[in-house]
Amino acid sequence: MPQSVITQVSQKLSIDGVKDIEVTAIVDDGAGGWVRSIRLYGSPAVGTNKVLVHEVLLQSSVKADLSITTPEIDF
């Protein structure tokens, strides 16, 4: 029996209460490619420490493809 494949074409998330956004450095993934993460943090129900709400792991075979440019800063 052939394997089923599900392809998600587009997704939009709405996350409120974001307290911090972290963009990691681009690092070698050890398999001939590159990886970086965008991490969104929010506040826990109790306490003052931030908690990870959502993480997007970005991978590419070309390091430059993972660069992020904003109007204020290029990193």
Backbone hydrogen bonds, N-H to C=O, Kabsch-Sander energy under -0.5 kcal/mol:
donor,donor_aa,acceptor,acceptor_aa,energy
7,T,5,V,-0.5
8,Q,6,I,-0.5
9,V,7,T,-0.6
15,I,13,L,-0.5
16,D,14,S,-0.5
19,K,41,Y,-3.2
20,D,41,Y,-1.4
22,E,39,R,-2.9
24,T,22,E,-0.5
24,T,37,S,-2.6
27,V,25,A,-0.5
27,V,35,V,-2.8
29,D,33,G,-2.1
34,W,60,S,-3.1
35,V,27,V,-2.3
36,R,58,L,-2.0
38,I,56,V,-2.2
39,R,22,E,-3.3
39,R,37,S,-0.5
40,L,54,H,-3.1
41,Y,20,D,-2.9
42,G,51,V,-2.6
43,S,17,G,-0.6
51,V,42,G,-2.9
53,V,40,L,-3.1
54,H,40,L,-1.5
56,V,38,I,-2.6
57,L,55,E,-0.5
58,L,36,R,-3.2
58,L,56,V,-0.6
60,S,34,W,-2.1
63,K,61,S,-0.5
65,D,62,V,-1.2
66,L,63,K,-1.8
67,S,64,A,-1.4
70,T,73,I,-2.5
75,F,68,I,-2.2
